[in-house]
Amino acid sequence: TIILAMDVSGSMRAEDVKPNRLVASQEAAKAFVNGLPREVKVGVISFAGTAAVVQAPTVSREDVAAAIDRFQLQRGTATGSGIVLSLATLCP
């Protein structure tokens, strides 16, 4: 099982990578997931001011991609909360 902890803070609007950090990270995450063996479960955590499980671990690549595509930028950057929630999701 792999958990992707994804930053959805306002800084992801920056255009130092094209077209911006958010879109670049979404594309990279989906490419990474698509390269994994089908039996590997993938979950997705988003974090900004708080962290949230946006996709529980699953083998459905379509569900993971849909969760990644739904990201909305938010205020704050609670990286630590993203890590803690990722670990809690892996080891409930």
All heavy atoms as an XYZ file, in Angstrom:
663
protein
N       0.845     -1.183      0.000
C       0.000      0.000      0.000
C       0.886      1.241      0.000
O       1.838      1.330      0.760
C      -0.925      0.015      1.232
O      -1.721     -1.174      1.216
C      -1.818      1.246      1.235
N       0.526      2.181     -0.857
C       1.239      3.452     -0.967
C       0.237      4.568     -0.707
O      -0.884      4.532     -1.209
C       1.850      3.619     -2.371
C       2.951      2.583     -2.589
C       2.381      5.039     -2.579
C       3.496      2.565     -3.999
N       0.660      5.560      0.076
C      -0.151      6.753      0.293
C       0.551      7.926     -0.377
O       1.717      8.193     -0.099
C      -0.339      7.058      1.798
C      -1.013      5.885      2.522
C      -1.117      8.359      1.986
C      -2.441      5.620      2.116
N      -0.166      8.618     -1.247
C       0.343      9.848     -1.847
C      -0.147     11.007     -0.999
O      -1.361     11.207     -0.867
C      -0.174     10.015     -3.273
C       0.255      8.984     -4.302
C      -0.455      9.234     -5.623
C       1.759      9.024     -4.488
N       0.754     11.746     -0.391
C       0.405     12.941      0.381
C       0.664     14.142     -0.525
O       1.810     14.423     -0.873
C       1.226     13.024      1.660
N      -0.393     14.813     -0.917
C      -0.314     15.858     -1.933
C      -0.597     17.240     -1.344
O      -1.622     17.435     -0.684
C      -1.320     15.559     -3.046
C      -1.201     14.173     -3.666
S       0.232     13.941     -4.704
C      -0.129     15.082     -6.013
N       0.285     18.178     -1.621
C       0.146     19.565     -1.182
C      -0.880     20.272     -2.063
O      -0.747     20.287     -3.285
C       1.509     20.249     -1.296
C       1.538     21.678     -0.777
O       0.467     22.233     -0.445
O       2.642     22.245     -0.720
N      -1.913     20.823     -1.441
C      -2.912     21.596     -2.184
C      -3.002     23.021     -1.631
O      -4.037     23.669     -1.719
C      -4.303     20.899     -2.192
C      -4.254     19.598     -2.962
C      -4.838     20.691     -0.784
N      -1.888     23.503     -1.081
C      -1.846     24.860     -0.544
C      -1.741     25.875     -1.676
O      -1.437     25.529     -2.827
C      -0.667     25.017      0.413
O       0.561     24.911     -0.290
N      -1.960     27.128     -1.342
C      -1.937     28.196     -2.328
C      -0.621     28.313     -3.074
O      -0.598     28.775     -4.220
N       0.467     27.882     -2.468
C       1.771     27.968     -3.148
C       1.822     27.092     -4.391
O       2.678     27.283     -5.258
C       2.906     27.570     -2.200
O       2.809     26.203     -1.848
N       0.886     26.160     -4.507
C       0.858     25.279     -5.672
C       0.354     25.999     -6.926
O       0.381     25.438     -8.006
C       0.013     24.036     -5.373
C       0.574     23.178     -4.243
S       2.230     22.566     -4.569
C       1.852     21.219     -5.680
N      -0.044     27.274     -6.778
C      -0.394     28.099     -7.940
C       0.845     28.584     -8.696
O       0.733     29.041     -9.829
C      -1.155     29.348     -7.499
C      -2.561     29.148     -7.148
C      -3.251     30.511     -6.913
N      -4.559     30.299     -6.366
C      -4.861     30.342     -5.074
N      -3.938     30.619     -4.184
N      -6.099     30.130     -4.672
N       1.992     28.555     -8.030
C       3.223     29.094     -8.624
C       3.484     28.464     -9.983
O       3.212     27.289    -10.209
C       4.408     28.854     -7.694
N       4.010     29.259    -10.878
C       4.248     28.826    -12.253
C       5.726     28.594    -12.546
O       6.152     28.719    -13.695
C       3.646     29.850    -13.214
C       2.137     29.934    -13.066
C       1.506     30.996    -13.944
O       2.234     31.798    -14.557
O       0.253     31.015    -13.996
N       6.500     28.239    -11.505
C       7.918     27.938    -11.735
C       8.100     26.620    -12.478
O       9.161     26.351    -13.024
C       8.721     27.953    -10.429
C       8.133     27.068     -9.348
O       6.942     26.714     -9.414
O       8.877     26.734     -8.410
N       7.059     25.801    -12.510
C       6.963     24.647    -13.410
C       5.675     24.852    -14.201
O       4.724     25.449    -13.699
C       6.964     23.288    -12.660
C       8.312     23.010    -12.036
C       5.880     23.227    -11.613
N       5.649     24.412    -15.407
C       4.507     24.695    -16.286
C       3.512     23.555    -16.288
O       3.924     22.397    -16.265
C       4.990     24.981    -17.711
C       5.874     26.198    -17.807
C       5.122     27.452    -17.423
C       6.043     28.658    -17.416
N       5.499     29.776    -16.700
N       2.215     23.828    -16.316
C       1.636     25.158    -16.293
C       1.635     25.784    -14.903
O       1.678     26.986    -14.760
C       0.211     24.946    -16.798
C      -0.104     23.540    -16.404
C       1.206     22.796    -16.479
N       1.587     24.960    -13.847
C       1.783     25.409    -12.465
C       2.108     24.185    -11.616
O       2.049     23.049    -12.088
C       0.567     26.189    -11.925
C      -0.706     25.378    -11.870
O      -0.719     24.216    -11.468
N      -1.818     25.988    -12.282
N       2.472     24.434    -10.365
C       2.885     23.327     -9.496
C       1.784     22.290     -9.292
O       2.055     21.092     -9.257
C       3.327     23.859     -8.138
C       4.610     24.632     -8.152
C       4.945     25.110     -6.761
N       6.118     25.977     -6.771
C       6.591     26.573     -5.699
N       5.983     26.417     -4.527
N       7.657     27.331     -5.794
N       0.538     22.752     -9.126
C      -0.554     21.809     -8.870
C      -0.749     20.851    -10.041
O      -0.759     19.635     -9.854
C      -1.866     22.543     -8.577
C      -3.058     21.618     -8.311
C      -2.832     20.795     -7.054
C      -4.342     22.403     -8.232
N      -0.867     21.384    -11.233
C      -1.092     20.541    -12.403
C       0.109     19.617    -12.640
O      -0.064     18.424    -12.923
C      -1.398     21.400    -13.655
C      -1.448     20.547    -14.910
C      -2.713     22.147    -13.461
N       1.316     20.139    -12.472
C       2.515     19.307    -12.649
C       2.532     18.162    -11.637
O       2.862     17.020    -11.985
C       3.777     20.157    -12.535
N       2.157     18.451    -10.386
C       2.154     17.392     -9.371
C       1.049     16.374     -9.637
O       1.237     15.172     -9.418
C       2.027     17.982     -7.962
O       0.742     18.516     -7.728
N      -0.104     16.842    -10.123
C      -1.191     15.921    -10.460
C      -0.764     14.979    -11.588
O      -0.997     13.770    -11.526
C      -2.444     16.695    -10.873
C      -3.145     17.385     -9.729
C      -4.244     18.305    -10.197
O      -4.015     19.181    -11.023
N      -5.439     18.119     -9.655
N      -0.153     15.532    -12.618
C       0.291     14.710    -13.745
C       1.357     13.711    -13.309
O       1.312     12.538    -13.692
C       0.807     15.600    -14.873
C      -0.299     16.383    -15.548
C       0.211     17.419    -16.548
O       1.447     17.575    -16.706
O      -0.640     18.086    -17.173
N       2.308     14.158    -12.479
C       3.367     13.262    -12.002
C       2.796     12.156    -11.124
O       3.198     10.989    -11.236
C       4.419     14.061    -11.233
N       1.843     12.498    -10.259
C       1.234     11.500     -9.375
C       0.490     10.438    -10.178
O       0.620      9.235     -9.914
C       0.298     12.179     -8.378
N      -0.281     10.876    -11.167
C      -1.036      9.909    -11.970
C      -0.100      9.026    -12.791
O      -0.349      7.814    -12.914
C      -2.047     10.641    -12.856
C      -3.201     11.232    -12.035
C      -4.295     11.821    -12.883
C      -3.875     13.130    -13.498
N      -4.979     13.809    -14.211
N       0.976      9.585    -13.308
C       1.948      8.774    -14.059
C       2.603      7.751    -13.138
O       2.784      6.584    -13.508
C       3.002      9.668    -14.707
N       2.952      8.170    -11.912
C       3.544      7.259    -10.938
C       2.591      6.105    -10.632
O       2.973      4.931    -10.673
C       3.896      8.019     -9.651
C       4.329      7.139     -8.526
C       5.580      6.566     -8.518
C       3.466      6.879     -7.465
C       5.982      5.737     -7.468
C       3.846      6.062     -6.422
C       5.117      5.483     -6.424
N       1.350      6.440    -10.340
C       0.341      5.426     -9.996
C       0.134      4.459    -11.155
O       0.058      3.241    -10.960
C      -0.980      6.100     -9.575
C      -2.115      5.094     -9.486
C      -0.795      6.817     -8.245
N       0.063      4.977    -12.361
C      -0.153      4.116    -13.530
C       1.017      3.180    -13.794
O       0.837      2.149    -14.450
C      -0.466      4.956    -14.767
C      -1.854      5.535    -14.711
O      -2.741      4.995    -14.062
N      -2.051      6.660    -15.369
N       2.188      3.490    -13.277
C       3.351      2.624    -13.442
C       3.480      1.537    -12.391
O       4.358      0.678    -12.484
N       2.608      1.560    -11.396
C       2.670      0.571    -10.319
C       2.008     -0.739    -10.738
O       1.076     -0.745    -11.555
C       1.937      1.096     -9.080
C       2.550      2.311     -8.390
C       1.594      2.827     -7.313
C       3.904      1.952     -7.788
N       2.437     -1.849    -10.148
C       1.726     -3.114    -10.378
C       0.259     -2.986     -9.934
O      -0.043     -2.295     -8.960
C       2.481     -4.115     -9.495
C       3.828     -3.512     -9.288
C       3.607     -2.019     -9.284
N      -0.633     -3.636    -10.638
C      -2.072     -3.509    -10.382
C      -2.487     -3.940     -8.980
O      -3.513     -3.478     -8.472
C      -2.868     -4.325    -11.407
C      -2.762     -3.838    -12.831
C      -3.284     -2.461    -13.084
N      -4.729     -2.337    -12.871
C      -5.370     -1.184    -12.869
N      -4.739     -0.066    -13.080
N      -6.665     -1.151    -12.662
N      -1.721     -4.836     -8.353
C      -2.120     -5.316     -7.027
C      -1.740     -4.358     -5.894
O      -2.142     -4.549     -4.750
C      -1.529     -6.705     -6.753
C      -0.027     -6.752     -6.613
C       0.725     -6.895     -7.934
O       0.109     -6.852     -9.014
O       1.955     -7.063     -7.862
N      -0.992     -3.304     -6.193
C      -0.592     -2.327     -5.174
C      -1.754     -1.379     -4.911
O      -2.296     -0.772     -5.833
C       0.655     -1.533     -5.631
C       0.982     -0.415     -4.641
C       1.841     -2.463     -5.797
N      -2.139     -1.265     -3.646
C      -3.184     -0.319     -3.262
C      -2.571      1.074     -3.138
O      -1.458      1.229     -2.660
C      -3.811     -0.711     -1.926
C      -4.663     -1.957     -1.999
C      -5.312     -2.217     -0.662
C      -6.183     -3.455     -0.722
N      -6.819     -3.710      0.578
N      -3.341      2.078     -3.539
C      -2.903      3.468     -3.456
C      -3.999      4.286     -2.793
O      -5.175      4.172     -3.149
C      -2.597      4.055     -4.857
C      -2.143      5.504     -4.739
C      -1.551      3.218     -5.576
N      -3.590      5.101     -1.826
C      -4.493      6.051     -1.186
C      -3.968      7.451     -1.414
O      -2.794      7.639     -1.739
N      -4.842      8.440     -1.250
C      -4.450      9.825     -1.486
C      -4.880     10.690     -0.301
O      -6.043     10.656      0.111
C      -5.085     10.383     -2.780
C      -4.588     11.808     -3.049
C      -4.792      9.482     -3.972
N      -3.907     11.447      0.209
C      -4.122     12.428      1.265
C      -3.844     13.789      0.650
O      -2.846     13.956     -0.050
C      -3.147     12.215      2.445
C      -3.230     10.807      3.016
C      -3.312     13.294      3.511
C      -4.486     10.469      3.723
N      -4.711     14.769      0.887
C      -4.395     16.141      0.488
C      -4.159     16.936      1.764
O      -4.765     16.655      2.804
C      -5.515     16.759     -0.336
O      -6.672     16.949      0.442
N      -3.257     17.899      1.680
C      -3.026     18.749      2.842
C      -2.805     20.189      2.415
O      -2.221     20.477      1.392
C      -1.868     18.247      3.715
C      -0.511     18.285      3.051
C       0.300     19.404      3.158
C      -0.044     17.199      2.332
C       1.542     19.445      2.545
C       1.201     17.220      1.727
C       1.996     18.349      1.830
N      -3.355     21.067      3.214
C      -3.135     22.511      3.122
C      -3.175     22.973      4.573
O      -2.306     22.585      5.334
C      -4.181     23.178      2.242
N      -4.215     23.713      4.990
C      -4.348     24.096      6.391
C      -4.636     22.910      7.281
O      -4.292     22.893      8.456
N      -5.290     21.899      6.717
C      -5.559     20.629      7.384
C      -5.288     19.519      6.373
O      -5.037     19.788      5.201
C      -7.023     20.530      7.867
O      -7.889     20.648      6.737
C      -7.350     21.622      8.888
N      -5.373     18.305      6.836
C      -5.169     17.151      5.956
C      -6.460     16.346      5.881
O      -7.244     16.328      6.835
C      -4.041     16.274      6.475
N      -6.671     15.702      4.736
C      -7.882     14.901      4.548
C      -7.567     13.694      3.674
O      -6.755     13.784      2.753
C      -8.980     15.730      3.895
N      -8.232     12.576      3.989
C      -8.154     11.405      3.118
C      -9.112     11.677      1.964
O     -10.317     11.815      2.175
C      -8.577     10.115      3.858
C      -8.578      8.925      2.906
C      -7.674      9.857      5.053
N      -8.577     11.798      0.750
C      -9.444     12.035     -0.407
C      -9.688     10.752     -1.190
O     -10.601     10.696     -2.005
C      -8.916     13.160     -1.320
C      -8.953     14.489     -0.591
C      -7.528     12.870     -1.821
N      -8.882      9.730     -0.914
C      -9.120      8.408     -1.497
C      -8.513      7.375     -0.565
O      -7.303      7.378     -0.345
C      -8.503      8.275     -2.892
C      -8.660      6.899     -3.516
C     -10.131      6.490     -3.662
O     -10.897      7.167     -4.319
N     -10.511      5.402     -3.037
N      -9.345      6.519      0.002
C      -8.850      5.412      0.810
C      -8.059      4.469     -0.098
O      -8.294      4.422     -1.309
C     -10.024      4.673      1.452
N      -7.111      3.728      0.458
C      -6.322      2.821     -0.372
C      -7.194      1.875     -1.191
O      -8.140      1.278     -0.677
C      -5.484      2.056      0.653
C      -5.319      3.027      1.781
C      -6.654      3.727      1.849
N      -6.870      1.784     -2.473
C      -7.637      0.982     -3.418
C      -6.725      0.514     -4.543
O      -5.679      1.119     -4.779
C      -8.824      1.790     -4.003
O      -9.552      0.969     -4.906
C      -8.354      3.033     -4.727
N      -7.135     -0.510     -5.244
C      -6.409     -0.934     -6.445
C      -6.994     -0.269     -7.689
O      -6.447     -0.414     -8.780
C      -6.399     -2.477     -6.618
C      -5.621     -3.139     -5.494
C      -7.808     -3.025     -6.721
N      -8.072      0.486     -7.541
C      -8.716      1.147     -8.672
C      -7.938      2.398     -9.069
O      -8.007      3.431     -8.397
C     -10.159      1.535     -8.338
O     -10.687      2.362     -9.370
N      -7.207      2.308    -10.168
C      -6.437      3.450    -10.659
C      -7.370      4.588    -11.093
O      -7.017      5.761    -10.977
C      -5.529      3.035    -11.822
C      -4.534      1.932    -11.470
C      -3.648      2.373    -10.300
N      -2.621      1.386    -10.007
C      -2.559      0.690     -8.880
N      -3.461      0.846     -7.947
N      -1.577     -0.159     -8.679
N      -8.547      4.235    -11.566
C      -9.509      5.245    -11.989
C      -9.979      6.080    -10.798
O     -10.106      7.304    -10.903
C     -10.704      4.592    -12.687
C     -10.344      3.877    -13.984
C      -9.688      2.489    -13.758
O      -9.803      1.898    -12.658
O      -9.041      2.018    -14.708
N     -10.244      5.429     -9.661
C     -10.670      6.157     -8.468
C      -9.558      7.066     -7.952
O      -9.818      8.193     -7.522
C     -11.104      5.189     -7.364
C     -12.419      4.497     -7.672
O     -13.115      4.899     -8.628
O     -12.754      3.540     -6.942
N      -8.322      6.584     -8.000
C      -7.182      7.386     -7.549
C      -7.020      8.605     -8.457
O      -6.867      9.737     -7.984
C      -5.889      6.544     -7.494
C      -4.672      7.425     -7.228
C      -6.009      5.464     -6.424
N      -7.072      8.398     -9.761
C      -6.934      9.514    -10.707
C      -8.053     10.536    -10.514
O      -7.809     11.751    -10.537
C      -6.923      8.997    -12.136
N      -9.269     10.070    -10.292
C     -10.397     10.979    -10.078
C     -10.191     11.804     -8.811
O     -10.484     13.012     -8.790
C     -11.706     10.197    -10.006
N      -9.686     11.184     -7.749
C      -9.413     11.909     -6.506
C      -8.353     12.978     -6.735
O      -8.488     14.117     -6.257
C      -8.968     10.938     -5.414
N      -7.315     12.653     -7.472
C      -6.243     13.607     -7.767
C      -6.779     14.763     -8.613
O      -6.417     15.921     -8.394
C      -5.064     12.891     -8.456
C      -4.380     11.943     -7.455
C      -4.069     13.887     -9.038
C      -3.384     10.989     -8.083
N      -7.655     14.472     -9.544
C      -8.217     15.509    -10.409
C      -9.163     16.460     -9.668
O      -9.416     17.568    -10.146
C      -8.962     14.878    -11.584
C      -8.020     14.297    -12.629
O      -6.834     14.695    -12.666
O      -8.470     13.423    -13.398
N      -9.687     16.051     -8.521
C     -10.639     16.882     -7.765
C      -9.974     17.891     -6.838
O     -10.673     18.657     -6.161
C     -11.568     16.005     -6.934
C     -12.635     15.285     -7.713
C     -13.673     14.660     -6.802
N     -13.127     13.707     -5.857
C     -13.020     12.398     -6.063
N     -13.446     11.877     -7.211
N     -12.525     11.598     -5.150
N      -8.661     17.941     -6.774
C      -7.990     18.847     -5.834
C      -8.451     20.286     -6.014
O      -8.588     20.768     -7.135
C      -6.474     18.812     -6.014
C      -5.800     17.553     -5.540
C      -4.561     17.216     -6.042
C      -6.378     16.715     -4.614
C      -3.914     16.071     -5.615
C      -5.741     15.569     -4.186
C      -4.503     15.250     -4.692
N      -8.674     20.960     -4.895
C      -8.986     22.383     -4.855
C      -7.951     23.049     -3.948
O      -7.681     22.545     -2.855
C     -10.389     22.616     -4.283
C     -11.503     22.005     -5.108
C     -11.683     22.713     -6.432
O     -11.638     23.924     -6.505
N     -11.866     21.940     -7.498
N      -7.385     24.157     -4.393
C      -6.385     24.848     -3.586
C      -7.028     25.451     -2.349
O      -8.169     25.906     -2.389
C      -5.690     25.923     -4.417
C      -4.856     25.399     -5.578
C      -4.241     26.567     -6.348
C      -3.764     24.461     -5.104
N      -6.258     25.434     -1.244
C      -6.737     25.923      0.048
C      -5.632     26.721      0.726
O      -4.486     26.695      0.292
C      -7.141     24.735      0.931
C      -8.198     23.843      0.316
C      -8.378     22.555      1.098
O      -8.044     22.476      2.265
N      -8.894     21.539      0.435
N      -5.985     27.374      1.822
C      -5.012     28.156      2.590
C      -4.207     27.265      3.533
O      -4.700     26.249      3.997
C      -5.717     29.211      3.437
C      -6.371     30.271      2.610
C      -7.106     31.244      3.523
N      -7.463     32.413      2.772
C      -6.926     33.602      2.973
N      -6.055     33.791      3.925
N      -7.299     34.623      2.227
N      -2.979     27.704      3.819
C      -2.138     27.036      4.804
C      -1.350     25.883      4.220
O      -1.580     25.469      3.084
N      -0.407     25.416      5.019
C       0.395     24.256      4.611
C       0.721     23.435      5.840
O       1.723     23.662      6.509
C       1.710     24.689      3.910
O       1.403     25.605      2.875
C       2.428     23.485      3.311
N      -0.105     22.471      6.160
C       0.077     21.604      7.327
C       0.741     20.300      6.887
O       0.121     19.238      6.895
C      -1.258     21.350      8.011
N       2.002     20.395      6.500
C       2.727     19.218      6.016
C       2.745     18.117      7.067
O       2.534     16.946      6.758
C       4.167     19.594      5.625
O       4.118     20.690      4.700
C       4.894     18.423      5.006
N       2.974     18.501      8.318
C       3.012     17.516      9.393
C       1.700     16.762      9.523
O       1.692     15.541      9.722
N       0.598     17.464      9.385
C      -0.712     16.807      9.449
C      -0.876     15.817      8.305
O      -1.466     14.752      8.472
C      -1.838     17.843      9.400
O      -1.817     18.652     10.547
N      -0.353     16.176      7.139
C      -0.410     15.258      6.000
C       0.362     13.988      6.265
O      -0.089     12.883      5.931
N       1.517     14.119      6.896
C       2.331     12.942      7.216
C       1.644     12.088      8.272
O       1.555     10.858      8.134
C       3.738     13.370      7.668
C       4.485     14.018      6.484
C       4.521     12.191      8.238
C       5.765     14.722      6.876
N       1.144     12.725      9.328
C       0.480     11.983     10.404
C      -0.742     11.236      9.869
O      -0.943     10.049     10.174
C       0.095     12.927     11.570
C      -0.837     12.250     12.555
C       1.348     13.422     12.272
N      -1.557     11.900      9.067
C      -2.755     11.242      8.516
C      -2.373     10.120      7.551
O      -3.027      9.079      7.523
C      -3.670     12.259      7.831
C      -5.009     11.740      7.349
C      -5.803     11.069      8.485
C      -5.814     12.870      6.724
N      -1.301     10.309      6.790
C      -0.824      9.238      5.902
C      -0.450      8.008      6.716
O      -0.838      6.879      6.365
C       0.397      9.717      5.105
O       0.053     10.767      4.234
N       0.286      8.206      7.793
C       0.684      7.067      8.635
C      -0.528      6.422      9.303
O      -0.620      5.196      9.386
C       1.698      7.522      9.684
C       3.057      7.923      9.128
C       3.913      8.560     10.221
C       3.763      6.730      8.514
N      -1.477      7.240      9.751
C      -2.679      6.699     10.384
C      -3.517      5.898      9.385
O      -4.172      4.917      9.756
C      -3.506      7.833     10.990
N      -3.496      6.307      8.128
C      -4.232      5.592      7.102
C      -3.570      4.253      6.793
O      -4.241      3.247      6.577
C      -4.346      6.457      5.825
O      -5.005      7.679      6.169
C      -5.134      5.738      4.743
N      -2.239      4.243      6.814
C      -1.504      2.992      6.565
C      -1.618      2.016      7.725
O      -1.716      0.813      7.536
C      -0.024      3.288      6.319
C       0.350      3.795      4.947
C       1.803      4.239      4.938
C       0.116      2.724      3.896
N      -1.593      2.565      8.943
C      -1.586      1.729     10.166
C      -2.678      2.194     11.102
O      -2.406      2.852     12.109
C      -0.235      1.826     10.855
S       1.170      1.466      9.803
N      -3.953      1.880     10.787
C      -5.056      2.396     11.627
C      -5.015      1.854     13.044
O      -4.507      0.816     13.311
C      -6.301      1.918     10.885
C      -5.891      0.950      9.866
C      -4.405      1.068      9.702
